[in-house]
Amino acid sequence: MASPEHSRRVVSRDQVVRGACRFFLEHGMIDMDRLAVDLAISRATLYRVAHSRDGLLGEVLWRLAQRQLARARQRREQDGADGVLEVTWWFVDRLHAAVPFRAFLRGEPDTAARVLFTTSGLVHRRVVSVQRDILRETHGEPPWPPTLLDQTAYLYVRIIESALYAELFGAAPPDPEVVERAARAVLPQHG
């Protein structure tokens, strides 16, 4: 139980998310009681700031993914569909290598699915938004009617998610060549 001075401590949402990121990277999950102790705040304060565990997990997963997506975009050397796939495969490789993330997927598959794929976690929506930006960067701004850009980003992300998180859907990971063909099929071709 938090001491009385913990219950009076004021923390920002950003401080909570940063602390939760550290906790997640160390433990591959978030335990709200232990996180409150780590942050030297009461459990009530943690929930007042974070609102829910799922919401906080979504913020943590997004913040960690956002860093990797930014690195992947900086490393991109190609344009068009090849550039989109270059960013994707670099990011996917980092996710596969992320031990805390893999532990979370194994340990809490239902929570992971809820946080990663539904509106409550906000992760999917944010990934689609970044994918729109990646499409603009690699294919140029002019040829994109907004509806086509939105639909392409959404479909592309769902194809990659279905391969990346196959175990959450109760399936074996598909052949990477099949995934790449499916992903290329929704992308506009240069030329």
N, C-alpha and C positions, 0 to 999 in steps of 0.2 A: 504494500500500500504506500502511496506517495505521501511524503511528509507535508505538513501544512504550507511550508514555503513553496513546494512544488505546485500546489493547487493555485497559488497566486502568480506564478510565473507566466509572463505573456510571451507567446511564440507566434511567429508568422507562419503562414501556409508554406512558404518557401523553405523555412527552417525545418518544418515537419517533413516535407518531401525530401529534402537533402538528407536528413537523418534516416528516413525510411529507405532511401537508396543505399546508404551505407549498410544498414541492417540487412537489406535484401541481398546485397553482394556478399555479405559475410555468411548468411544463413540459408539463402535460397528460398526464403519465405518471409512473411511479416507476421509476427505475433504482437498484437496491439498492446498487451500488458507489458511485455518486455521492452517494446519500443518506447512506451511512456516512461519507463524507468530510465532507459538510455537517454531520453531527451530531458529528463529531470522535470517532467510535468505529470499531472494526474491523468488517469485514463479518461476522465470526463473532458478535460481540456483537449486531449488528443482527438477525441471524437468530435468535439465542438469545432476544431480547426479542420480536421480531415473529413468529417461527415460520415464516412463509412470505410470499412476495410477494403471493399472492392474498389471504391473510388480512389483510395490511396494507392492500392496496387496498380490501378490503371495509370495514375500519375507517375509512379516509379517506373513501370515498364515503358511508358512513353518517353520519359526523360532519358532512360538508358538507351532506348532504341534511337531516339533523335540524335544522340551523339554519334552513334555508329552510322546512321544514314547520312549525316553531314560529312563524316570521313569518307564514306563510299562515294558520295557525290564529288568531293574534292579530288578523289583518285581517278575519276572517270577520264578515259582518254578517247573514247569513241563517241560518235553521234548516232542518231537513229535508234533502231531496235537493238543494235549491238551495244550501244551506250546504256540503254535502259537495262538490258540484261547484265551488263558489266556491274552496274550499281547493285542490282538485285543479288547476284551471286556473291559479291564481296560481303554484303550485309548478311546473307544467309549463312555463309561460312562463319562469320563472327557469332551468329546466334547458335549455331551448332557447337561452337567452341566455348560458349558461355556456360560454365558449370552451374552457377546459381540458377540461371534461367532453366536449364534442363532439369535440375532438381525440382524446381517449382512445377514444371509441367508434369513430372512423374508423381510428385507428392500431392498435388491438388489439381487434378485434371478438370474437374467440374468448375472450380473457381477460375482456372486459367481460361477455359472456353468462354465463360461468362464475361470475364474482364477483357479478353482479347477480341471477341467477336460481336458483342452486343453494345448497345448505346450506353449502358451503365458504365462501362469501362473507358469509353472514349478513344481507345487505342485504334480500333479499326478506322473510325472516321478520320483521325489524324493521319494515319498511314495513307489513306486514300488522298487526302489533301496534299501530302508531300509527294505522292506519286504523280499527281497532276502537275506539280512543279517540275518533277524530273522529266515528264513527257514534254513539257514546254522547252526545257533546257536542251533536250536531245533532239527534238523535232522542230524546234522553232515555234514562235508565237503565231504567225499568220494563219496557217491552215486549220486552226482548231475552233470550230463552233463550240460554244460552252457545253452543250448537251453531249456532244461526241467526246469531248475531253473528260467530262465527269464519268460517262459510261465506260470509257476505255480504262480510266484509272481504277474504277471500281472492279471491273471484270479482271483486270490484270492482277490486282491485289488478291482477289478471291482465288484465282488460279494458284498463285504463289502460296497463299495461306493453306490451301487444301493439300499442297505437297509438304510444306514445312511442318504442319501440325497434323499430319495424317493419323498419328497415334491418338490424338484427341477425338478423332472421328471414327475410331475403331478400325482403321485400315492400315495396311502396310504402306510404307513410303513408296510412291510411284517412281518409275524409272526417270532419272533426271532428263534424259533425252526427250521423253514424252512430255514432261513438264515444260521444257524449253519450246518444243513445237507448239504446245497449247498457248503458252505465253506470247510467242511470236505471232500467232494467228490473230490476236486481238490488237496488235500494235500496227500502226501505219508503217508502210515500207518507204524508205527513202528512194528518191529517184524520179 
